[in-house]
Amino acid sequence: MGDSIERLEWRYAVKKFDPNAYLTEEQLEKLIKAFNLTATSYGLQPIRLAVVRNKELQASLVQHSYRQMQVAQASHLLVICIETTIDQEYITKYFERVKQVRGTSEQILSPFKDSLVDSFSKKATEEIRQWSTNQAYLAMGNLLTVCAMEHIDACPMEGFVPEAYDEHLGLQSMGLSSVLVLPVGKRAEDDMFSEMKKVRRDLAETIIHIK
């Protein structure tokens, strides 16, 4: 317990990365697996992760990130995306995976599958997009925690132009839309924010004990 809290205290939103420091393949693999293991509603995983390690490309994205230089400095740029289409075919593929991995019978799966297909068919496009975006935030939170545990520095970002990212990274052709960005790497030694104390509300103000 102590170690995990200490790691979370160590974590902060990095304002300046060391551009010459790179994650190891092992570190990157842990983040990729952590993303894939993130809990999502119904287990449908309407999210995907674009992993960018190309300094030239990263630099070109700074102008679409409100000039936040962490995008260019980071070892890797993780872009959390959502599937633009969640339809009967997508849902059916998920249940096929369940059947393959767990050996669950079609008789047991069909009622749940049919219920989801019916439910999503009645949702407006924007409602599905918002639901998918909620799952992306779950993934971001999970990645930030794993980064802290593994002593990987990160900076969660909402401030970017999704349409520009989608175009530069070719996401549209994959049926994806970017929603969150996470530069990861190693903090620069002269990032003054690394020594600043965290500003949080007192526990008495944020925690409600119900007995």
C-alpha positions as CSV (number, residue, x, y, z in Angstrom):
1,M,0.0,0.0,0.0
2,G,2.8,2.4,1.0
3,D,4.7,1.7,-2.3
4,S,1.7,2.3,-4.5
5,I,0.8,5.6,-2.8
6,E,4.4,6.7,-3.0
7,R,4.4,6.0,-6.7
8,L,1.2,8.0,-7.2
9,E,2.8,10.9,-5.2
10,W,5.8,10.7,-7.5
11,R,3.6,10.9,-10.6
12,Y,2.8,14.3,-12.1
13,A,1.8,15.7,-15.5
14,V,5.2,16.2,-17.0
15,K,5.7,19.6,-18.6
16,K,9.1,18.9,-20.1
17,F,10.5,15.5,-21.2
18,D,14.1,14.5,-21.8
19,P,14.1,14.2,-25.6
20,N,17.1,11.8,-25.5
21,A,15.5,9.3,-23.1
22,Y,13.6,6.4,-24.5
23,L,11.4,3.7,-23.0
24,T,12.7,0.2,-23.2
25,E,10.7,-2.3,-25.2
26,E,9.7,-4.0,-22.0
27,Q,8.3,-0.8,-20.6
28,L,6.4,-0.1,-23.8
29,E,5.0,-3.7,-23.9
30,K,3.7,-3.3,-20.3
31,L,1.8,-0.1,-21.3
32,I,0.4,-1.8,-24.4
33,K,-0.8,-4.8,-22.4
34,A,-2.2,-2.6,-19.6
35,F,-4.2,-0.7,-22.2
36,N,-5.6,-3.9,-23.6
37,L,-6.5,-5.2,-20.1
38,T,-8.5,-2.0,-19.2
39,A,-12.0,-2.7,-18.1
40,T,-14.6,-1.5,-20.5
41,S,-18.4,-1.4,-20.5
42,Y,-19.8,-4.8,-21.6
43,G,-16.2,-5.8,-22.4
44,L,-16.7,-4.4,-25.9
45,Q,-13.4,-2.5,-26.0
46,P,-14.5,0.3,-28.4
47,I,-11.0,1.8,-28.1
48,R,-7.7,1.3,-29.8
49,L,-4.2,2.6,-29.1
50,A,-1.9,4.3,-31.7
51,V,1.7,4.1,-30.6
52,V,3.8,6.8,-32.3
53,R,7.6,6.7,-32.1
54,N,8.7,9.0,-34.9
55,K,10.3,12.3,-33.9
56,E,9.5,14.0,-37.1
57,L,5.9,13.0,-37.0
58,Q,5.7,13.9,-33.3
59,A,7.1,17.4,-34.0
60,S,4.6,17.9,-36.8
61,L,1.8,17.3,-34.3
62,V,2.9,20.0,-31.9
63,Q,1.0,22.7,-33.9
64,H,-2.1,20.6,-33.5
65,S,-1.5,20.2,-29.7
66,Y,-1.7,23.9,-28.8
67,R,2.1,24.1,-28.9
68,Q,2.6,21.6,-26.1
69,M,6.2,20.5,-26.7
70,Q,5.8,17.3,-24.7
71,V,4.3,15.8,-27.8
72,A,7.7,16.2,-29.6
73,Q,10.0,15.6,-26.7
74,A,8.4,12.3,-25.4
75,S,9.9,8.9,-26.1
76,H,6.6,7.7,-27.4
77,L,3.2,9.4,-28.1
78,L,0.2,7.3,-27.2
79,V,-3.0,8.3,-28.9
80,I,-6.2,6.7,-27.5
81,C,-8.8,6.3,-30.2
82,I,-12.4,5.2,-30.4
83,E,-14.1,3.0,-33.0
84,T,-16.4,5.2,-35.1
85,T,-18.8,2.3,-35.7
86,I,-20.3,0.0,-33.1
87,D,-22.9,-2.0,-34.9
88,Q,-24.2,-5.5,-35.1
89,E,-21.1,-6.8,-36.9
90,Y,-18.8,-5.3,-34.2
91,I,-20.9,-6.7,-31.3
92,T,-21.2,-10.1,-33.0
93,K,-17.4,-10.3,-33.4
94,Y,-17.0,-9.7,-29.7
95,F,-19.3,-12.6,-28.8
96,E,-17.4,-14.8,-31.2
97,R,-14.2,-14.1,-29.3
98,V,-16.0,-14.9,-26.0
99,K,-17.1,-18.2,-27.4
100,Q,-13.6,-19.0,-28.7
101,V,-11.8,-18.0,-25.6
102,R,-14.2,-19.3,-22.9
103,G,-16.0,-22.0,-24.8
104,T,-19.3,-20.5,-23.8
105,S,-22.2,-22.0,-25.7
106,E,-24.2,-19.9,-28.3
107,Q,-27.4,-20.7,-26.3
108,I,-26.0,-18.8,-23.3
109,L,-24.5,-16.0,-25.3
110,S,-27.3,-15.2,-27.7
111,P,-29.7,-13.5,-25.3
112,F,-27.0,-11.1,-24.1
113,K,-25.7,-10.5,-27.7
114,D,-29.2,-9.9,-29.1
115,S,-30.0,-7.5,-26.2
116,L,-26.8,-5.4,-26.9
117,V,-27.4,-5.4,-30.6
118,D,-30.9,-4.1,-30.1
119,S,-29.8,-1.5,-27.5
120,F,-27.0,-0.1,-29.7
121,S,-29.2,0.0,-32.8
122,K,-31.5,2.4,-30.9
123,K,-28.8,4.8,-29.8
124,A,-27.9,8.0,-31.7
125,T,-24.5,8.2,-33.2
126,E,-23.4,10.9,-30.7
127,E,-24.6,8.8,-27.8
128,I,-22.5,5.9,-28.9
129,R,-19.5,8.2,-29.4
130,Q,-19.9,9.6,-25.9
131,W,-20.1,6.1,-24.5
132,S,-17.0,5.1,-26.4
133,T,-15.2,8.2,-25.2
134,N,-16.0,7.3,-21.6
135,Q,-14.2,4.0,-22.2
136,A,-11.2,5.9,-23.5
137,Y,-11.0,7.8,-20.2
138,L,-11.0,4.6,-18.3
139,A,-8.0,3.5,-20.4
140,M,-6.2,6.8,-19.7
141,G,-6.6,6.4,-16.0
142,N,-5.4,2.8,-16.1
143,L,-2.3,3.8,-18.1
144,L,-1.5,6.7,-15.8
145,T,-1.6,4.3,-12.8
146,V,0.6,1.7,-14.6
147,C,3.0,4.5,-15.6
148,A,3.4,5.5,-12.0
149,M,3.9,1.9,-10.8
150,E,6.6,1.4,-13.5
151,H,8.3,4.8,-13.0
152,I,7.4,6.0,-16.5
153,D,6.7,9.7,-16.8
154,A,3.6,10.8,-18.6
155,C,1.4,13.8,-19.4
156,P,-2.3,13.2,-20.0
157,M,-3.6,15.6,-22.7
158,E,-7.1,16.6,-23.9
159,G,-5.7,19.8,-25.5
160,F,-5.3,18.8,-29.1
161,V,-7.1,18.9,-32.4
162,P,-8.6,15.4,-33.0
163,E,-9.4,16.0,-36.7
164,A,-5.8,17.0,-37.4
165,Y,-4.4,14.0,-35.5
166,D,-6.8,11.7,-37.4
167,E,-5.5,13.1,-40.7
168,H,-1.8,13.0,-39.9
169,L,-2.0,9.5,-38.4
170,G,-4.3,8.0,-41.0
171,L,-6.9,7.1,-38.3
172,Q,-10.0,7.9,-40.4
173,S,-9.2,5.2,-42.9
174,M,-9.0,2.7,-40.0
175,G,-12.5,3.7,-38.8
176,L,-11.0,5.5,-35.7
177,S,-11.2,8.9,-34.1
178,S,-8.6,10.2,-31.6
179,V,-9.9,11.4,-28.2
180,L,-6.9,11.5,-25.8
181,V,-3.2,11.9,-26.1
182,L,-0.5,10.6,-23.6
183,P,3.1,11.5,-24.2
184,V,5.4,9.1,-22.2
185,G,9.1,9.0,-21.5
186,K,11.4,10.5,-18.8
187,R,11.0,13.9,-17.2
188,A,13.7,16.4,-17.9
189,E,16.0,17.2,-15.0
190,D,15.1,20.9,-15.3
191,D,11.3,20.5,-15.3
192,M,10.6,22.6,-12.3
193,F,7.1,21.1,-11.9
194,S,8.7,17.8,-10.8
195,E,9.5,19.2,-7.4
196,M,6.2,20.9,-6.8
197,K,3.9,19.6,-4.1
198,K,0.6,18.1,-5.3
199,V,-2.5,20.3,-4.7
200,R,-5.4,18.2,-3.7
201,R,-8.5,18.7,-1.5
202,D,-8.3,17.3,2.0
203,L,-9.5,13.7,2.3
204,A,-12.3,15.0,4.7
205,E,-13.7,17.0,1.7
206,T,-13.5,14.3,-0.9
207,I,-14.2,11.0,1.0
208,I,-17.7,10.2,2.3
209,H,-17.8,7.3,4.9
210,I,-21.2,5.7,5.0
211,K,-21.8,3.2,7.8
